[in-house]
Amino acid sequence: MLLPIYVYGHPVLRKVGAEIGPDYEGFEELHKNMWETMYHSDGVGLAAPQIGLAIRLFVIDGSPMADEFPELEGFKKTFINAEILEYGPDKEWDSEGCLSIPGIREEVPRSHRIRIKYLDENFQPQEEVLEGFAARIVQHEYDHIEGKLFVDYLSPLRKRLIKGKLNAITVGKVHTDYRIRLPK
C-alpha cells in the first residue's frame, strides 16, 4: 500500500525515533509498504518519520545510482534501531534532496566514511563501514530518525534564501508525483 509522505513543517519529522523490536505490531506489512512507497516516489531511501511514524526504521536502495557511484551496486538494506558509531573526519559536499522537502536541492557536507550498527529486516545485528555515496545516503536517512533534516546543515543565509520555498511546502504549494501529508 502506498503511504503519504509527511512534508516539511510536520512535527513528526522533528521527533527522535523510538527503538522497535521483532514484536512491533504490523512490522512486515509496514516494511513492505515502505519499500513500495519509496519506489513509487522515486526515492533511494525512506525513513519511518517520513510516513508519520517516530520509530528507528529506514530502508535504502541505492542500486539505481550504481553507474555513477559503484559502491551502491546491490546496496539495498533495511536499518532498524541504527546507531552511527563513528563519523570519519573527511567531509564531502554534494547535492541532496528529500521526499519530505520536494523541489529543493542543496549542497550538504557529510562524512565520507561512517561505521554503523543496526538490525536488519530479520532483526539480526549488523555492523559495517560505509564510504562515499552509500555513507551519504545512510547519514541522510539516519538524520530522519534523529529528528533532523538536510536543511539543518545550511548556513543561516542559505536558509533565509529558501525560506519562501519551505513555507510553500508547509501549505501544500508544491508539486509531487506522490501523495503528501501536510502539517496540521
Biotite code that builds the C-alpha atoms (Angstrom):
import biotite.structure as struc

atoms = struc.array([
    struc.Atom([0.000, 0.000, 0.000], chain_id="A", res_id=1, res_name="MET", atom_name="CA", element="C"),
    struc.Atom([1.306, 3.431, -0.907], chain_id="A", res_id=2, res_name="LEU", atom_name="CA", element="C"),
    struc.Atom([1.669, 5.695, 2.094], chain_id="A", res_id=3, res_name="LEU", atom_name="CA", element="C"),
    struc.Atom([1.616, 9.505, 2.075], chain_id="A", res_id=4, res_name="PRO", atom_name="CA", element="C"),
    struc.Atom([4.922, 11.303, 2.620], chain_id="A", res_id=5, res_name="ILE", atom_name="CA", element="C"),
    struc.Atom([4.898, 13.773, 5.519], chain_id="A", res_id=6, res_name="TYR", atom_name="CA", element="C"),
    struc.Atom([6.391, 17.075, 4.398], chain_id="A", res_id=7, res_name="VAL", atom_name="CA", element="C"),
    struc.Atom([8.453, 19.877, 5.869], chain_id="A", res_id=8, res_name="TYR", atom_name="CA", element="C"),
    struc.Atom([6.846, 21.506, 8.873], chain_id="A", res_id=9, res_name="GLY", atom_name="CA", element="C"),
    struc.Atom([5.153, 18.363, 10.175], chain_id="A", res_id=10, res_name="HIS", atom_name="CA", element="C"),
    struc.Atom([6.153, 17.793, 13.824], chain_id="A", res_id=11, res_name="PRO", atom_name="CA", element="C"),
    struc.Atom([6.809, 14.045, 13.349], chain_id="A", res_id=12, res_name="VAL", atom_name="CA", element="C"),
    struc.Atom([9.845, 14.941, 11.224], chain_id="A", res_id=13, res_name="LEU", atom_name="CA", element="C"),
    struc.Atom([11.449, 16.553, 14.292], chain_id="A", res_id=14, res_name="ARG", atom_name="CA", element="C"),
    struc.Atom([10.928, 13.666, 16.708], chain_id="A", res_id=15, res_name="LYS", atom_name="CA", element="C"),
    struc.Atom([13.701, 11.289, 17.696], chain_id="A", res_id=16, res_name="VAL", atom_name="CA", element="C"),
    struc.Atom([12.535, 7.808, 16.741], chain_id="A", res_id=17, res_name="GLY", atom_name="CA", element="C"),
    struc.Atom([11.855, 5.119, 19.342], chain_id="A", res_id=18, res_name="ALA", atom_name="CA", element="C"),
    struc.Atom([13.533, 1.731, 19.081], chain_id="A", res_id=19, res_name="GLU", atom_name="CA", element="C"),
    struc.Atom([11.419, -1.198, 17.928], chain_id="A", res_id=20, res_name="ILE", atom_name="CA", element="C"),
    struc.Atom([11.675, -4.947, 18.391], chain_id="A", res_id=21, res_name="GLY", atom_name="CA", element="C"),
    struc.Atom([10.598, -8.045, 16.471], chain_id="A", res_id=22, res_name="PRO", atom_name="CA", element="C"),
    struc.Atom([7.227, -7.813, 18.218], chain_id="A", res_id=23, res_name="ASP", atom_name="CA", element="C"),
    struc.Atom([6.446, -4.416, 16.632], chain_id="A", res_id=24, res_name="TYR", atom_name="CA", element="C"),
    struc.Atom([2.840, -4.792, 15.531], chain_id="A", res_id=25, res_name="GLU", atom_name="CA", element="C"),
    struc.Atom([2.404, -4.926, 11.753], chain_id="A", res_id=26, res_name="GLY", atom_name="CA", element="C"),
    struc.Atom([6.143, -4.754, 11.031], chain_id="A", res_id=27, res_name="PHE", atom_name="CA", element="C"),
    struc.Atom([6.096, -6.986, 7.942], chain_id="A", res_id=28, res_name="GLU", atom_name="CA", element="C"),
    struc.Atom([3.315, -5.028, 6.276], chain_id="A", res_id=29, res_name="GLU", atom_name="CA", element="C"),
    struc.Atom([4.883, -1.690, 7.260], chain_id="A", res_id=30, res_name="LEU", atom_name="CA", element="C"),
    struc.Atom([8.243, -2.826, 5.876], chain_id="A", res_id=31, res_name="HIS", atom_name="CA", element="C"),
    struc.Atom([6.673, -3.892, 2.577], chain_id="A", res_id=32, res_name="LYS", atom_name="CA", element="C"),
    struc.Atom([4.690, -0.638, 2.340], chain_id="A", res_id=33, res_name="ASN", atom_name="CA", element="C"),
    struc.Atom([7.809, 1.448, 2.955], chain_id="A", res_id=34, res_name="MET", atom_name="CA", element="C"),
    struc.Atom([9.616, -0.211, 0.032], chain_id="A", res_id=35, res_name="TRP", atom_name="CA", element="C"),
    struc.Atom([6.595, 0.236, -2.215], chain_id="A", res_id=36, res_name="GLU", atom_name="CA", element="C"),
    struc.Atom([6.183, 3.894, -1.207], chain_id="A", res_id=37, res_name="THR", atom_name="CA", element="C"),
    struc.Atom([9.895, 4.641, -1.702], chain_id="A", res_id=38, res_name="MET", atom_name="CA", element="C"),
    struc.Atom([9.954, 3.121, -5.184], chain_id="A", res_id=39, res_name="TYR", atom_name="CA", element="C"),
    struc.Atom([6.713, 4.829, -6.211], chain_id="A", res_id=40, res_name="HIS", atom_name="CA", element="C"),
    struc.Atom([8.113, 8.184, -5.038], chain_id="A", res_id=41, res_name="SER", atom_name="CA", element="C"),
    struc.Atom([11.421, 7.670, -6.909], chain_id="A", res_id=42, res_name="ASP", atom_name="CA", element="C"),
    struc.Atom([13.392, 7.831, -3.684], chain_id="A", res_id=43, res_name="GLY", atom_name="CA", element="C"),
    struc.Atom([16.595, 5.992, -2.813], chain_id="A", res_id=44, res_name="VAL", atom_name="CA", element="C"),
    struc.Atom([15.718, 5.970, 0.870], chain_id="A", res_id=45, res_name="GLY", atom_name="CA", element="C"),
    struc.Atom([12.720, 6.349, 3.142], chain_id="A", res_id=46, res_name="LEU", atom_name="CA", element="C"),
    struc.Atom([12.610, 6.708, 6.917], chain_id="A", res_id=47, res_name="ALA", atom_name="CA", element="C"),
    struc.Atom([9.632, 5.917, 9.128], chain_id="A", res_id=48, res_name="ALA", atom_name="CA", element="C"),
    struc.Atom([9.173, 9.549, 10.287], chain_id="A", res_id=49, res_name="PRO", atom_name="CA", element="C"),
    struc.Atom([8.553, 10.438, 6.632], chain_id="A", res_id=50, res_name="GLN", atom_name="CA", element="C"),
    struc.Atom([5.434, 8.274, 6.742], chain_id="A", res_id=51, res_name="ILE", atom_name="CA", element="C"),
    struc.Atom([4.356, 9.580, 10.135], chain_id="A", res_id=52, res_name="GLY", atom_name="CA", element="C"),
    struc.Atom([5.960, 7.041, 12.493], chain_id="A", res_id=53, res_name="LEU", atom_name="CA", element="C"),
    struc.Atom([8.529, 8.221, 15.031], chain_id="A", res_id=54, res_name="ALA", atom_name="CA", element="C"),
    struc.Atom([10.422, 4.919, 15.106], chain_id="A", res_id=55, res_name="ILE", atom_name="CA", element="C"),
    struc.Atom([14.012, 3.978, 14.239], chain_id="A", res_id=56, res_name="ARG", atom_name="CA", element="C"),
    struc.Atom([13.446, 2.349, 10.862], chain_id="A", res_id=57, res_name="LEU", atom_name="CA", element="C"),
    struc.Atom([14.600, 3.237, 7.360], chain_id="A", res_id=58, res_name="PHE", atom_name="CA", element="C"),
    struc.Atom([15.054, 1.487, 4.027], chain_id="A", res_id=59, res_name="VAL", atom_name="CA", element="C"),
    struc.Atom([17.558, 2.245, 1.273], chain_id="A", res_id=60, res_name="ILE", atom_name="CA", element="C"),
    struc.Atom([18.057, 1.066, -2.286], chain_id="A", res_id=61, res_name="ASP", atom_name="CA", element="C"),
    struc.Atom([20.938, 2.935, -3.888], chain_id="A", res_id=62, res_name="GLY", atom_name="CA", element="C"),
    struc.Atom([21.432, 0.425, -6.706], chain_id="A", res_id=63, res_name="SER", atom_name="CA", element="C"),
    struc.Atom([19.751, 2.636, -9.377], chain_id="A", res_id=64, res_name="PRO", atom_name="CA", element="C"),
    struc.Atom([22.660, 5.071, -8.871], chain_id="A", res_id=65, res_name="MET", atom_name="CA", element="C"),
    struc.Atom([25.399, 2.407, -9.156], chain_id="A", res_id=66, res_name="ALA", atom_name="CA", element="C"),
    struc.Atom([26.510, 3.569, -12.613], chain_id="A", res_id=67, res_name="ASP", atom_name="CA", element="C"),
    struc.Atom([27.629, 6.865, -11.102], chain_id="A", res_id=68, res_name="GLU", atom_name="CA", element="C"),
    struc.Atom([28.549, 5.536, -7.643], chain_id="A", res_id=69, res_name="PHE", atom_name="CA", element="C"),
    struc.Atom([29.927, 1.952, -7.839], chain_id="A", res_id=70, res_name="PRO", atom_name="CA", element="C"),
    struc.Atom([29.708, 1.490, -4.057], chain_id="A", res_id=71, res_name="GLU", atom_name="CA", element="C"),
    struc.Atom([25.908, 1.450, -4.482], chain_id="A", res_id=72, res_name="LEU", atom_name="CA", element="C"),
    struc.Atom([25.891, -1.751, -6.563], chain_id="A", res_id=73, res_name="GLU", atom_name="CA", element="C"),
    struc.Atom([23.455, -4.058, -4.735], chain_id="A", res_id=74, res_name="GLY", atom_name="CA", element="C"),
    struc.Atom([23.128, -1.575, -1.855], chain_id="A", res_id=75, res_name="PHE", atom_name="CA", element="C"),
    struc.Atom([19.592, -2.440, -0.753], chain_id="A", res_id=76, res_name="LYS", atom_name="CA", element="C"),
    struc.Atom([19.116, -2.641, 3.016], chain_id="A", res_id=77, res_name="LYS", atom_name="CA", element="C"),
    struc.Atom([16.770, -2.219, 5.922], chain_id="A", res_id=78, res_name="THR", atom_name="CA", element="C"),
    struc.Atom([18.082, -0.418, 9.004], chain_id="A", res_id=79, res_name="PHE", atom_name="CA", element="C"),
    struc.Atom([16.337, -0.933, 12.335], chain_id="A", res_id=80, res_name="ILE", atom_name="CA", element="C"),
    struc.Atom([17.479, 0.840, 15.531], chain_id="A", res_id=81, res_name="ASN", atom_name="CA", element="C"),
    struc.Atom([20.536, 2.144, 13.702], chain_id="A", res_id=82, res_name="ALA", atom_name="CA", element="C"),
    struc.Atom([23.322, 3.898, 15.551], chain_id="A", res_id=83, res_name="GLU", atom_name="CA", element="C"),
    struc.Atom([26.223, 5.592, 13.809], chain_id="A", res_id=84, res_name="ILE", atom_name="CA", element="C"),
    struc.Atom([29.227, 4.665, 15.937], chain_id="A", res_id=85, res_name="LEU", atom_name="CA", element="C"),
    struc.Atom([31.848, 6.697, 14.141], chain_id="A", res_id=86, res_name="GLU", atom_name="CA", element="C"),
    struc.Atom([31.998, 9.519, 11.620], chain_id="A", res_id=87, res_name="TYR", atom_name="CA", element="C"),
    struc.Atom([35.161, 9.794, 9.555], chain_id="A", res_id=88, res_name="GLY", atom_name="CA", element="C"),
    struc.Atom([36.968, 13.147, 9.687], chain_id="A", res_id=89, res_name="PRO", atom_name="CA", element="C"),
    struc.Atom([36.868, 13.798, 5.923], chain_id="A", res_id=90, res_name="ASP", atom_name="CA", element="C"),
    struc.Atom([33.791, 15.679, 4.754], chain_id="A", res_id=91, res_name="LYS", atom_name="CA", element="C"),
    struc.Atom([32.453, 15.847, 1.225], chain_id="A", res_id=92, res_name="GLU", atom_name="CA", element="C"),
    struc.Atom([29.923, 18.310, -0.143], chain_id="A", res_id=93, res_name="TRP", atom_name="CA", element="C"),
    struc.Atom([27.220, 17.112, -2.519], chain_id="A", res_id=94, res_name="ASP", atom_name="CA", element="C"),
    struc.Atom([23.693, 17.978, -3.554], chain_id="A", res_id=95, res_name="SER", atom_name="CA", element="C"),
    struc.Atom([20.860, 16.390, -1.584], chain_id="A", res_id=96, res_name="GLU", atom_name="CA", element="C"),
    struc.Atom([17.117, 16.363, -1.907], chain_id="A", res_id=97, res_name="GLY", atom_name="CA", element="C"),
    struc.Atom([14.402, 14.764, 0.189], chain_id="A", res_id=98, res_name="CYS", atom_name="CA", element="C"),
    struc.Atom([10.929, 13.379, -0.425], chain_id="A", res_id=99, res_name="LEU", atom_name="CA", element="C"),
    struc.Atom([9.775, 15.404, 2.611], chain_id="A", res_id=100, res_name="SER", atom_name="CA", element="C"),
    struc.Atom([11.210, 18.614, 1.134], chain_id="A", res_id=101, res_name="ILE", atom_name="CA", element="C"),
    struc.Atom([10.098, 18.350, -2.504], chain_id="A", res_id=102, res_name="PRO", atom_name="CA", element="C"),
    struc.Atom([11.553, 20.668, -5.090], chain_id="A", res_id=103, res_name="GLY", atom_name="CA", element="C"),
    struc.Atom([14.577, 21.742, -3.055], chain_id="A", res_id=104, res_name="ILE", atom_name="CA", element="C"),
    struc.Atom([18.145, 20.510, -3.517], chain_id="A", res_id=105, res_name="ARG", atom_name="CA", element="C"),
    struc.Atom([21.093, 21.917, -1.605], chain_id="A", res_id=106, res_name="GLU", atom_name="CA", element="C"),
    struc.Atom([24.791, 21.222, -1.098], chain_id="A", res_id=107, res_name="GLU", atom_name="CA", element="C"),
    struc.Atom([25.315, 19.445, 2.223], chain_id="A", res_id=108, res_name="VAL", atom_name="CA", element="C"),
    struc.Atom([28.533, 18.287, 3.935], chain_id="A", res_id=109, res_name="PRO", atom_name="CA", element="C"),
    struc.Atom([28.661, 14.644, 5.036], chain_id="A", res_id=110, res_name="ARG", atom_name="CA", element="C"),
    struc.Atom([31.376, 12.363, 6.359], chain_id="A", res_id=111, res_name="SER", atom_name="CA", element="C"),
    struc.Atom([32.950, 10.293, 3.596], chain_id="A", res_id=112, res_name="HIS", atom_name="CA", element="C"),
    struc.Atom([33.154, 7.270, 5.916], chain_id="A", res_id=113, res_name="ARG", atom_name="CA", element="C"),
    struc.Atom([30.944, 6.024, 8.755], chain_id="A", res_id=114, res_name="ILE", atom_name="CA", element="C"),
    struc.Atom([30.730, 2.974, 10.981], chain_id="A", res_id=115, res_name="ARG", atom_name="CA", element="C"),
    struc.Atom([27.175, 1.931, 11.812], chain_id="A", res_id=116, res_name="ILE", atom_name="CA", element="C"),
    struc.Atom([25.427, -0.798, 13.753], chain_id="A", res_id=117, res_name="LYS", atom_name="CA", element="C"),
    struc.Atom([21.824, -1.785, 13.171], chain_id="A", res_id=118, res_name="TYR", atom_name="CA", element="C"),
    struc.Atom([19.375, -4.654, 12.983], chain_id="A", res_id=119, res_name="LEU", atom_name="CA", element="C"),
    struc.Atom([18.443, -5.954, 9.538], chain_id="A", res_id=120, res_name="ASP", atom_name="CA", element="C"),
    struc.Atom([14.884, -6.819, 8.426], chain_id="A", res_id=121, res_name="GLU", atom_name="CA", element="C"),
    struc.Atom([15.158, -10.120, 10.331], chain_id="A", res_id=122, res_name="ASN", atom_name="CA", element="C"),
    struc.Atom([16.244, -8.246, 13.468], chain_id="A", res_id=123, res_name="PHE", atom_name="CA", element="C"),
    struc.Atom([19.743, -9.705, 13.182], chain_id="A", res_id=124, res_name="GLN", atom_name="CA", element="C"),
    struc.Atom([22.586, -7.450, 14.415], chain_id="A", res_id=125, res_name="PRO", atom_name="CA", element="C"),
    struc.Atom([24.855, -5.960, 11.764], chain_id="A", res_id=126, res_name="GLN", atom_name="CA", element="C"),
    struc.Atom([27.841, -3.637, 11.868], chain_id="A", res_id=127, res_name="GLU", atom_name="CA", element="C"),
    struc.Atom([29.633, -2.219, 8.879], chain_id="A", res_id=128, res_name="GLU", atom_name="CA", element="C"),
    struc.Atom([31.759, 0.566, 7.495], chain_id="A", res_id=129, res_name="VAL", atom_name="CA", element="C"),
    struc.Atom([30.310, 2.538, 4.610], chain_id="A", res_id=130, res_name="LEU", atom_name="CA", element="C"),
    struc.Atom([32.036, 5.027, 2.359], chain_id="A", res_id=131, res_name="GLU", atom_name="CA", element="C"),
    struc.Atom([31.208, 7.507, -0.357], chain_id="A", res_id=132, res_name="GLY", atom_name="CA", element="C"),
    struc.Atom([27.650, 7.931, -1.528], chain_id="A", res_id=133, res_name="PHE", atom_name="CA", element="C"),
    struc.Atom([26.461, 4.890, 0.455], chain_id="A", res_id=134, res_name="ALA", atom_name="CA", element="C"),
    struc.Atom([27.624, 6.668, 3.622], chain_id="A", res_id=135, res_name="ALA", atom_name="CA", element="C"),
    struc.Atom([25.885, 9.871, 2.469], chain_id="A", res_id=136, res_name="ARG", atom_name="CA", element="C"),
    struc.Atom([22.533, 8.169, 1.886], chain_id="A", res_id=137, res_name="ILE", atom_name="CA", element="C"),
    struc.Atom([22.674, 6.396, 5.249], chain_id="A", res_id=138, res_name="VAL", atom_name="CA", element="C"),
    struc.Atom([23.542, 9.639, 7.059], chain_id="A", res_id=139, res_name="GLN", atom_name="CA", element="C"),
    struc.Atom([20.613, 11.399, 5.375], chain_id="A", res_id=140, res_name="HIS", atom_name="CA", element="C"),
    struc.Atom([18.133, 8.685, 6.415], chain_id="A", res_id=141, res_name="GLU", atom_name="CA", element="C"),
    struc.Atom([19.720, 8.346, 9.857], chain_id="A", res_id=142, res_name="TYR", atom_name="CA", element="C"),
    struc.Atom([19.154, 12.060, 10.402], chain_id="A", res_id=143, res_name="ASP", atom_name="CA", element="C"),
    struc.Atom([15.424, 11.442, 9.879], chain_id="A", res_id=144, res_name="HIS", atom_name="CA", element="C"),
    struc.Atom([15.270, 9.030, 12.825], chain_id="A", res_id=145, res_name="ILE", atom_name="CA", element="C"),
    struc.Atom([17.181, 11.626, 14.865], chain_id="A", res_id=146, res_name="GLU", atom_name="CA", element="C"),
    struc.Atom([14.662, 14.378, 14.039], chain_id="A", res_id=147, res_name="GLY", atom_name="CA", element="C"),
    struc.Atom([16.990, 16.224, 11.644], chain_id="A", res_id=148, res_name="LYS", atom_name="CA", element="C"),
    struc.Atom([16.593, 17.339, 8.034], chain_id="A", res_id=149, res_name="LEU", atom_name="CA", element="C"),
    struc.Atom([19.230, 18.169, 5.442], chain_id="A", res_id=150, res_name="PHE", atom_name="CA", element="C"),
    struc.Atom([18.240, 21.859, 5.537], chain_id="A", res_id=151, res_name="VAL", atom_name="CA", element="C"),
    struc.Atom([19.524, 21.964, 9.128], chain_id="A", res_id=152, res_name="ASP", atom_name="CA", element="C"),
    struc.Atom([23.057, 21.868, 7.702], chain_id="A", res_id=153, res_name="TYR", atom_name="CA", element="C"),
    struc.Atom([22.599, 25.012, 5.621], chain_id="A", res_id=154, res_name="LEU", atom_name="CA", element="C"),
    struc.Atom([24.098, 28.356, 6.533], chain_id="A", res_id=155, res_name="SER", atom_name="CA", element="C"),
    struc.Atom([21.738, 30.963, 8.026], chain_id="A", res_id=156, res_name="PRO", atom_name="CA", element="C"),
    struc.Atom([21.977, 32.951, 4.781], chain_id="A", res_id=157, res_name="LEU", atom_name="CA", element="C"),
    struc.Atom([21.100, 29.928, 2.626], chain_id="A", res_id=158, res_name="ARG", atom_name="CA", element="C"),
    struc.Atom([18.166, 29.092, 4.935], chain_id="A", res_id=159, res_name="LYS", atom_name="CA", element="C"),
    struc.Atom([16.840, 32.641, 4.543], chain_id="A", res_id=160, res_name="ARG", atom_name="CA", element="C"),
    struc.Atom([17.116, 32.364, 0.761], chain_id="A", res_id=161, res_name="LEU", atom_name="CA", element="C"),
    struc.Atom([14.953, 29.209, 0.628], chain_id="A", res_id=162, res_name="ILE", atom_name="CA", element="C"),
    struc.Atom([12.554, 30.194, 3.432], chain_id="A", res_id=163, res_name="LYS", atom_name="CA", element="C"),
    struc.Atom([9.790, 31.048, 0.944], chain_id="A", res_id=164, res_name="GLY", atom_name="CA", element="C"),
    struc.Atom([10.066, 27.642, -0.735], chain_id="A", res_id=165, res_name="LYS", atom_name="CA", element="C"),
    struc.Atom([9.993, 25.871, 2.634], chain_id="A", res_id=166, res_name="LEU", atom_name="CA", element="C"),
    struc.Atom([6.926, 27.855, 3.708], chain_id="A", res_id=167, res_name="ASN", atom_name="CA", element="C"),
    struc.Atom([5.212, 26.963, 0.430], chain_id="A", res_id=168, res_name="ALA", atom_name="CA", element="C"),
    struc.Atom([5.783, 23.253, 1.130], chain_id="A", res_id=169, res_name="ILE", atom_name="CA", element="C"),
    struc.Atom([4.126, 23.529, 4.553], chain_id="A", res_id=170, res_name="THR", atom_name="CA", element="C"),
    struc.Atom([0.898, 24.769, 2.948], chain_id="A", res_id=171, res_name="VAL", atom_name="CA", element="C"),
    struc.Atom([0.951, 22.355, 0.017], chain_id="A", res_id=172, res_name="GLY", atom_name="CA", element="C"),
    struc.Atom([2.081, 24.762, -2.699], chain_id="A", res_id=173, res_name="LYS", atom_name="CA", element="C"),
    struc.Atom([4.337, 22.134, -4.230], chain_id="A", res_id=174, res_name="VAL", atom_name="CA", element="C"),
    struc.Atom([4.010, 19.574, -6.995], chain_id="A", res_id=175, res_name="HIS", atom_name="CA", element="C"),
    struc.Atom([4.834, 15.913, -6.344], chain_id="A", res_id=176, res_name="THR", atom_name="CA", element="C"),
    struc.Atom([4.029, 12.682, -8.118], chain_id="A", res_id=177, res_name="ASP", atom_name="CA", element="C"),
    struc.Atom([3.216, 11.101, -4.759], chain_id="A", res_id=178, res_name="TYR", atom_name="CA", element="C"),
    struc.Atom([0.700, 11.768, -2.011], chain_id="A", res_id=179, res_name="ARG", atom_name="CA", element="C"),
    struc.Atom([1.811, 14.103, 0.742], chain_id="A", res_id=180, res_name="ILE", atom_name="CA", element="C"),
    struc.Atom([0.618, 14.822, 4.263], chain_id="A", res_id=181, res_name="ARG", atom_name="CA", element="C"),
    struc.Atom([0.790, 18.469, 5.313], chain_id="A", res_id=182, res_name="LEU", atom_name="CA", element="C"),
    struc.Atom([1.459, 19.785, 8.812], chain_id="A", res_id=183, res_name="PRO", atom_name="CA", element="C"),
    struc.Atom([-1.739, 20.252, 10.803], chain_id="A", res_id=184, res_name="LYS", atom_name="CA", element="C"),
])
